[in-house]
Amino acid sequence: MTRVFTVSRSIVIGVAPDDAYEAVSRPADMGRWSPENQGTTTKADDGSAALGTTFVGRNKRGLFRWVTRCTVTAADPGSRFAFRVHAIGIKQPRLRAPIATWEYRFEPVDDGTRVTETWIDDRRAWPDFVAGVFDRVATSGSTFAAFQNRNINATLRNLKRELEANRRRAQGS
């Protein structure tokens, strides 16, 4: 089977692009939507992360927990937010290597904003066989592409539910 290096999914959320961007560009809040990420350990968690901001993401899958060091590579309000994962570890992200890039694009549409979440596998130097074995062990049987497809779909559904509920509360409905 051919190795898939990019997975991308979209959803339309009934809010403005700036509102969707504002939510996604706060890595500390990602744990509210993601089935795997639990937010960050960074102290500057209050606002949107700027270009070049580095943060430590906390993650869990079943009983396994780990941290990653990430750097924001795009911070274009209302348009695009991206970060690169470049270190991983159990308690500290000590192992440095290209791991993944996450990107979010925000496109205005009639009903609000089309939010597109993309995962890019940056482990290009890994032989396909090694990556395949590692992926199946780390995900309990699937490739990272298939696993991230499920995670992205869950994250986008959760983001939509929260942002639209917040909008309804703000409108008094």
ZAKEGU-940585 format. One line per field, with one value per residue (C-alpha): x, y, z; residue in three letters. Coordinates in nm, 4 decimals. Layout:
N
X: c(X/...)
Y: c(Y/...)
Z: c(Z/...)
base: c(Ala/...)
***
This chain:
173
X: c(0.0000/0.1269/0.2134/-0.0110/0.1737/-0.1161/-0.4686/-0.7069/-1.0727/-1.3094/-1.6270/-1.8460/-1.8894/-2.1505/-1.9093/-1.6861/-1.3349/-1.1775/-1.3749/-1.2731/-0.9109/-0.9137/-1.0213/-0.7808/-0.4803/-0.4824/-0.2958/-0.3845/-0.7506/-0.7004/-0.7616/-1.1284/-1.1799/-0.9087/-0.9523/-0.5746/-0.4289/-0.4803/-0.3630/-0.0241/0.2093/0.3163/0.2730/0.1631/-0.1653/-0.4044/-0.4157/-0.3505/-0.0058/0.2060/0.4398/0.7484/0.5808/0.7062/0.4822/0.4802/0.1725/0.0391/-0.1075/-0.2627/-0.3735/-0.5252/-0.2936/0.0064/0.0981/0.3663/0.4662/0.5740/0.7600/0.5910/0.6625/0.4016/0.4893/0.1873/-0.0326/-0.2499/-0.5649/-0.8859/-0.6956/-0.4331/-0.2722/-0.0027/0.2584/0.5382/0.5960/0.9721/1.0460/0.8784/0.9225/0.7519/0.7992/1.0115/1.0269/1.3917/1.3972/1.4347/1.3186/1.0693/0.7417/0.4376/0.2916/-0.0627/-0.2400/-0.5791/-0.7269/-1.0309/-1.2377/-1.5507/-1.8588/-2.2294/-2.3051/-1.9959/-1.6446/-1.5048/-1.2365/-0.9867/-0.7549/-0.4522/-0.1990/0.1298/0.3604/0.7078/0.8768/0.9891/1.3262/1.1619/1.1448/0.7822/0.8136/0.9519/0.6859/0.4140/0.5232/0.5651/0.2269/0.0408/0.1993/0.1396/-0.2224/-0.3306/-0.3482/-0.3819/-0.1583/-0.1094/-0.2972/-0.6071/-0.5728/-0.5370/-0.8343/-1.0522/-0.8925/-0.9403/-1.3057/-1.3658/-1.1763/-1.3685/-1.7062/-1.6209/-1.4939/-1.8133/-2.0347/-1.8569/-1.8222/-2.1821/-2.3101/-2.1038/-2.2491/-2.6060/-2.5404/-2.3967/-2.7066/-2.9339/-3.0980)
Y: c(0.0000/0.3480/0.5613/0.8652/1.1775/1.4246/1.4055/1.6986/1.7445/2.0428/2.1478/2.4575/2.6350/2.9090/3.1771/3.4380/3.3370/3.5623/3.3854/3.0387/3.1516/3.3025/2.9684/2.7468/2.9768/2.9261/2.5940/2.5830/2.5356/2.2576/1.9944/2.0987/1.9659/1.7110/1.3464/1.3209/1.6637/1.8002/2.1567/2.2993/2.3486/2.6906/2.9783/3.2292/3.0484/3.3430/3.4636/3.3649/3.2228/3.4480/3.3428/3.1818/3.1014/2.7743/2.5656/2.2215/2.0167/1.7547/1.4422/1.1114/0.7966/0.5417/0.5133/0.6495/1.0165/1.2248/1.5819/1.7537/2.0765/2.2804/2.6069/2.8249/2.8546/3.0558/3.3010/3.4896/3.5998/3.4846/3.2942/3.0396/2.8985/2.6271/2.4736/2.2225/1.9411/1.8948/1.7197/1.4493/1.2831/1.1296/1.4096/1.6498/1.6775/1.5705/1.3662/1.6213/1.5203/1.6260/1.4714/1.6488/1.9771/2.0826/2.3499/2.5180/2.7282/2.9528/3.0378/3.2554/3.0841/3.1748/2.9852/3.0992/2.9605/2.6510/2.5296/2.2890/2.0956/1.9275/1.6860/1.6391/1.3512/1.5057/1.1688/1.1604/1.0036/0.6993/0.3952/0.3066/-0.0340/0.1145/0.3864/0.1275/-0.0953/0.1994/0.3454/0.0202/-0.0217/0.3434/0.3504/-0.0035/-0.1248/0.1568/0.3906/0.7431/0.8743/0.6674/0.7480/1.1218/1.1148/1.0014/1.2535/1.5416/1.4549/1.4432/1.7678/1.9556/1.8277/1.9303/2.2715/2.3316/2.2290/2.4613/2.7663/2.7507/2.7039/3.0067/3.2096/3.1130/3.2079/3.5439/3.6079/3.5154/3.2204)
Z: c(0.0000/-0.0880/0.2120/0.2536/0.3713/0.3825/0.5194/0.4879/0.5837/0.5867/0.7630/0.7394/1.0712/1.1151/1.2375/1.0741/0.9598/1.2263/1.5004/1.3794/1.3471/1.6968/1.8457/1.6521/1.6926/2.0715/2.1111/2.4812/2.3828/2.1270/2.3949/2.4041/2.0505/1.9760/2.0798/2.1355/2.2162/2.5672/2.5144/2.6010/2.8926/2.7654/3.0091/2.7433/2.6816/2.6797/2.3217/1.9649/1.9004/1.6803/1.4029/1.5595/1.8903/2.0374/2.2603/2.4202/2.3334/2.5747/2.4159/2.5152/2.3401/2.5751/2.8730/2.6810/2.7316/2.5587/2.4827/2.1633/2.0899/1.8200/1.6404/1.4710/1.1014/0.9800/1.1683/0.9201/1.1107/0.9490/0.6817/0.7931/1.1075/1.1023/1.3257/1.2885/1.5395/1.5683/1.8984/2.1058/2.4426/2.7439/2.9985/2.7929/2.4120/2.3867/2.0637/1.7829/1.4371/1.1691/1.2891/1.1436/1.0296/1.1149/0.9120/0.9400/0.6592/0.6954/0.3887/0.4003/0.2558/0.2527/0.5744/0.7675/0.7305/0.5677/0.8103/0.6573/0.8874/0.7304/0.8779/0.6918/0.7820/0.8002/0.8589/0.4942/0.5740/0.7353/0.5068/0.4301/0.5973/0.9214/0.9270/0.8628/1.1513/1.3879/1.2889/1.3487/1.6924/1.7911/1.6685/1.7583/1.4021/1.1499/0.9568/1.0871/0.7828/0.8653/1.2344/1.1705/0.9340/1.2257/1.4633/1.2204/1.1637/1.5403/1.6003/1.3318/1.4559/1.8126/1.7012/1.5012/1.7922/2.0368/1.8125/1.6920/2.0490/2.1583/1.8713/1.9664/2.3318/2.2235/2.0099/2.3006/2.1191)
base: c(Met/Thr/Arg/Val/Phe/Thr/Val/Ser/Arg/Ser/Ile/Val/Ile/Gly/Val/Ala/Pro/Asp/Asp/Ala/Tyr/Glu/Ala/Val/Ser/Arg/Pro/Ala/Asp/Met/Gly/Arg/Trp/Ser/Pro/Glu/Asn/Gln/Gly/Thr/Thr/Thr/Lys/Ala/Asp/Asp/Gly/Ser/Ala/Ala/Leu/Gly/Thr/Thr/Phe/Val/Gly/Arg/Asn/Lys/Arg/Gly/Leu/Phe/Arg/Trp/Val/Thr/Arg/Cys/Thr/Val/Thr/Ala/Ala/Asp/Pro/Gly/Ser/Arg/Phe/Ala/Phe/Arg/Val/His/Ala/Ile/Gly/Ile/Lys/Gln/Pro/Arg/Leu/Arg/Ala/Pro/Ile/Ala/Thr/Trp/Glu/Tyr/Arg/Phe/Glu/Pro/Val/Asp/Asp/Gly/Thr/Arg/Val/Thr/Glu/Thr/Trp/Ile/Asp/Asp/Arg/Arg/Ala/Trp/Pro/Asp/Phe/Val/Ala/Gly/Val/Phe/Asp/Arg/Val/Ala/Thr/Ser/Gly/Ser/Thr/Phe/Ala/Ala/Phe/Gln/Asn/Arg/Asn/Ile/Asn/Ala/Thr/Leu/Arg/Asn/Leu/Lys/Arg/Glu/Leu/Glu/Ala/Asn/Arg/Arg/Arg/Ala/Gln/Gly/Ser)
***
